[in-house]
Amino acid sequence: MIKVLIVDDSPVDRQLAGKLLASRPLAVDLEHPEGVEPVYASNGHEALEVIKQEQPDAVLTDMQMPGMDGLQLVLQVREKHPLIPVIVMTAHGSEEIAVQALQNGATSYVPKRALAKDLSPTVESVLAASQAKRAHRDLMGCVTQTESQFRLENDAALIPPLVGRLKDSFWDITSCDDTTVLRLSIALREAILNAMDHGNLELDSALREQDGSAYEKLRGERRREAPYKDRRVHITARETPREATYVIRDEGPGFDPSALPDPTDPANMEKASGRGLLLIRTFMTEVRHNESGNEITLVRRVERGAKKN
């Protein structure tokens, strides 16, 4: 039996939504349609208590309620019960707050005037997607190690989708909190960009500090000139639930890693050349270069406190 919590300060509207949902089984699993058991709350505070007791599969909430309104409830459920999807019911005059709810974690919406036609299909669709997400999370809990390899041309436009891919893979296997994942993403972006610009294209950070437009012009020219245009950036990612390791190698001439300035020195923090390295060293657990300076290894270990609840 599928359990749906209906939150509305109007007893009439609560009962109407409950009767509509209970009137037919939902084909969340196409082979095994299930009936719906509605449970009720008259406001956001009451809804949070009911969620603790009943553990519903989904929450359907009105937007305009005294005390804790629908938007505040969406934020609370997202924080405390991230696997429970929230669907908002919109009435005339609540459209703006409903948009905010969708931007802050609600998974769908149904206009109150269209409940009879759209409520059951909407809940069915949301629960099917939620079930798939939970199944994916359960499956990723069985993964012991992943490894992937990439070879990139010197095109900075390739970095965001690659970092997004690595970020998602890291989150899947570690379930780390959003801050840890964001910091990892920033460190990876800086390291890959350094490999492209300073490794393969041999661009000098001093030029960027003196003349940003000249730096960009030279970057574009070298992307089309030999030997720079033929070089590639190689990325290997290995992830376990407790640790992720990223090896980023360019095909440039390298440098002497011992000559790197200390990015934490206040005298160097204002320089563009040290910012990326400072972020990388701050956000990763371990950072090391090979002797020739054309390969950097980034390690991020996962602490218990960094895991999502």
Phi, psi and omega in degrees: 000131178275132181251124180238125176273124179252122185243117180197138180281352177264115179302324181295313181293323177300310183294323178299312179298320180296317180294321179297318181289324182281352187284341179209150177294153177255132183269060176296314169256113188304329182276342184222076176301144181235148174285166183246132173252107179283140168235158194230153171212148184263352178200175185295318181298315178296323181299319180296324177291319180295322179300317179300320185279319190260338183049062182293159177281336179203160176239132176243117187231144169288160181266320185259104180219150177291155180077247177270115182276183185297321180297315179296324178293318177303314181296320180293318180293319179299321182285317188264334183222067190296343181270355179265115180287147179241127176249133182256145175258128183251135172244168179302127180100349181250011185299319183295315180291331177293321177298318177298322179296319178295322179290339185249017171128346176296146186264340178192180178212157176223123174295137181300329180291345182245020183302315185301325184269322193251345188297304183299313178299324180292312179298319179300314181295316181295318181293325177296316178293320179295319179297319178296321179295318179295320179297319178297318179296319178297318179296316181296336175293344178268349182285132179259334179195144173232154175213135178219151181228143182223150174229116188249140166288171183277060181237110183298339179294342179279344186291311181303313179294326178293313179299322176299318178296315180292323178298314180296320180295319178298315180295319181302315187272337182251337185055038180290163179289165186299323181295317179298317180295320179296316180296320176300316181299318180296316180297317179296316180301313181297318183292318181291319178297320177299318180297320179291304189286307187271333179276291185287318184268351177055042178275141183264127179299333180299325178294320179296322179292326183278319186206096183299323181291324177294323178297313180295323179296315180294324177301313179298321180294315184289335175296341182252357186248146171281148002272358188298317187294339183269354181278153182229159173255129182250128181235128173241127180242127175235127185228139170231170179300341183249348185200141175236135180235131181235122178251120184240118185235134174254173182250023179277183184287347180081187181200177179269105183300332181293343181272359180296134176289154178287112184290344180274351176293124181308330181291338182258348187292336180277350182275137179298330184292336183260348186297313182298316180294323177299314179297317181298311183291329180286321188270343180256153180288322182214139179223131178213150177252154170281172186296326183277351174079012179252014179215133178235138178246126179247129179239131175236111177270149185256119177269158182303319183291346181274355182278147173288150174282000000 
